[in-house]
Amino acid sequence: MSRYHKLALAACVALVGLKVPAFAEDALVAKVGNLEIRQSELDIALANLDPQLSQLPDEQKKVAALSSAIDVKLLAGNATAEGLKDDPAYQQRMQFIAERELHNLYFKKHVVDAVTDDEVKARYEKEIAALPKQEEVRARHILVKTEDEAKAVIAELDKGKDFVELAKEKSTDPNKSEGGDLGYFTKGRMVPEFEQAAFAMEKGTYSKTPVKTQFGFHVIKVEDKRDAPPPAYEDVAQQVRQLVMRDKYLELIAKAKADQKVEIVDETLRKGYEDVNKQP
């Protein structure tokens, strides 16, 4: 994935979290001189409250948001009286903020709100189909301190002793009460010596020689072998939705660039911009 695609995905994630309050009833909340603070402004102040205040109870957050809105009204009124609205730096900043907010509204309309559940499910199926098959093993083990102890366990298994009962009786592993059950695991989850032995064994068999690892000596039984199931749709739907949004966003940007010429005068910035936007 290109660096630009990664940045685009990050932008999508950030914009998805954009808090756009819904204004049901724009009631009057407070007055600051001749200026009014309505519920809509309080909602905006609340949605953009300092993250440090996010842990406060709801009523305290509302009070903090109101306090912030009042402070803004007071000093904004003073700034207007001093003619700061005509300051070039203010005008430039307001233009940038306005364009950024229009960008966000356009993104919400054509990306966030445009993504359907069917698109997300289709993308999930596509991603799942592209996943390589990955074998996983379900195994039990009996962990002991010495090789002789492990050989003694194997001898008892050879005589027909139940593996689960032996694990409960002999194993030093904390999971001995579960009969040494390790559940399903894929390669890379266990220490190399244990993994190599477990994946080389057939379903239903136990190791005929002790398997030494940093933890001691193991006797392993493979209960099952299968292809690892894909993650459930419900578990990854939000991540997949972000992928769909990223692609929609990139399509919007590509079309916009095709319609409008982008010219970067600064040579260093131009090169950096081109590098970031290179396709993989």
N, C-alpha and C positions, 0 to 999 in steps of 0.2 A: 504494500500500500504506500502511495506517495506521502510525503510529509504534508502536502496540501490536504489530502484526504483525511489524514489524522487530525489536522487542525479543523477541518470542516466538521468532523464528527464531534470534536470537543465543543465547537460552537453550537451544534445542534443540541447537545446535552444541556448546555448552559441555557439556551433559549427555551427548551422544553420546560425548564424550571422557572421561566419567567412568570411572575405572579401578576395576573391580570384580574383585578377584583371585579365582581359582578355588582352592578349598581341596581338594586331593586327599588329602593325608595330614597331619594336624595334629600333627606331631612336636614334642617338647619341644626348644627351641633353647637356652635359657639360664634361669637362676634369679637373681632379685634378692631376697635374703632368703628369705622364704617365698612370694614371688610368682613365677609362672612366665611365661616368654615362649614362646609356641608359634609354629609356622610360620605360622598364620593371622594372628597379630598382626604378624609380620615382613613378610608379604606386604602387609598394609595400610600399614605404615610405608614399605615400598619403593614402593608405588603412589603414596604422597603425599609422596615425598621432594622436598626443595627443588629447583626447576627448575635452579638453578645447578650441581647435582650430576649432572644427567642425562647429561652427557657422559663421566662416569667409566666405566671398564670395569665389567662386570657384577659381578665379585667385590668390587670396591671399593664399588660402590653397596650391595651386601648388607651389607658391614661398616658403612657409614655409616647404613644403615637400622637395623641392630642397635644401634649406638651411640645413635641417637635413641630407640629403644624402651626401652633401659636407662635413659637419662636421664629419660624420661617416667615409668617405673615408680618410680624413686628419688624424684623430687619429688612425684609423685602420692601416694606412700605418706606422705611428710611432710605433704602437704596434708590427707590423710585423718586423720592423727594430730592435726592442729590443729583438726579439725572444720569445715574449709572446705566440706565437702559440704553443710552446712546454710546456707551463705551464700546470701542471696536472689539475688544477681547470678549465682552459679554455677547455681542452680536454673533461673533464667530463661534463661540461655544454653543449658543442657542441653535445655530444652524446645524452644527454637528449632532446635538442631542435630538433635534427634530428629525434629521435624516436617519439616525439610529433607531428611533422609535417607529418611523415608517417602515424601515427594514424589518423590525420585529413584528409589526402588524402584518406585513406582507408574508413573512415567514410563517406566522401562525395561520393565516388564511390558506396559503397554498401548500404548506407542508404539514404542520401539526394537525390542523383540522381536516386536511385532505386525505390523510392516511386512513384506510379502512381496515377493519379486522380481517377481511378476506385477503388483502395485500400482505398483511403481517403473517397470516397462516401460510400463504403461498411461499413467502420468503423463507419461513421456517422449514417447510418441506424441501425447498431447494437446498438450503444449508445442510439439512440432515442427510439428503441424498448424496451430497458431496463429501460427507465425512468418511474417512477411511475406516474400514473394519478394524476393531480393536478387541483382541481376545481378553477375557478376564476369567479369573479362577476363584472359586470359593474353596477355602481350605480350613482345616483345623490343625492345631499343632500341640505337641507336648514339649515343654521346655524344661531341661534339666541342666545341672551344673557340669557333669562329667560325661565323657564319651561312654564309659562303662555303664552308667545309669541309662543312657539312651539305648545302648545295645540290649540292656535288660528289658526295657519297655518294648522294643521290637520283638524280642523273644516271646513276651507275653501276648503280643498281637498275633504272632505266628501260631500260638496255641489257641487262638479264637477269642481272646479277651476283647471286650468292647472298648473302642477307642475313646468314646466320650467318658466312660467310667474311669479309664486309666488317666485321662487328662485331669479329671476332678481329683484323683487320688495322688498323682505323681507330679503334675506340672507346677512349675514355680511362677508361671505367668499370671498376672492379675485376672485374666479372662478364664482361668481354670474352672470357675463355677459355671461357665457357659460351654463346658466341654472343649475348651480351646478354640472355639469358633472365631475365625477372623473375618467372616463375611466374604463378599466379592472384592477383588482388587485387580487392577490392571498393572502392567509393567511400569516400573518406576516408583511403585508405592512401598515396596519392601526392600530390605537390604539385599544386595546383589546375590549373595550365596543362597539365601532363602528363596528368592524369586527364581533364580536359575533352576533350582531343584523342583519347585512347585510347578512351573510351566512345562517342565520336561516330563512330568508324570501323567499317567492316564487317569481319567475319571474313575473314582472308586478305589484307587490304590493308595498304599502308604509307603513311605520311604523305607527301603531295606537296609540302608546304612545311615548313621547319624549325620545331620547337616550342621556343620559348625558355623556360627556367626559370632559377632562381638558380644552377643547376649548369653551365649552358652551353646548347648547342643539340642537340636530340634529333631523330633520325629513328626513328619508331616503327613497328613491325609488329604487328598484332593477329593472334595465332595462333588464338585461340578465344574464344567468348563463351558463357556458360551461367548458369543459376541456381546460386547458391552452394549446395553441399550442406550439410545440417544437420550439427551435430557428431555424431560417432559415439556410440552408446549407452555404450560402454565408457569413453569420455572424460569423460562427464558423469553417470554413474550415481550417484556419491556425492552430487553437488549435487542431483540430482533426488530421491534418497532423503531428503535433508534437507527438501526441500519437502513431501514426503509426511508426514514426521514432524511438521513444523510444523503442517500442517493437522489431523493427528490430535490434536496437543497443544491446538490452539485449540478443537477440538470437545469435548475433555475439560473444558477450562476453562469453555466456554460452558454445558455441561450442569451442571457443578458450581455455577455461578452461578445457573442456573435453579432448582436444588434448594435452594440456601441463599441467604438474603438477605445482601447485602453492604452495610453501612451505614458511611459514613465521617463521623465527627463533625466533624473539623477542616475548616472551610470551604475553606481554601486547598488542602489536600491533596485534598479531594473534587473541586474544579474541575480540578486538575492530573490526577487519576486519570481523570476523565471525558474530558478532552482527549486523553489518551494512548490511551484505548480507543475513540475515535470511529472509525466505519467510514469508508472512503474515499468 
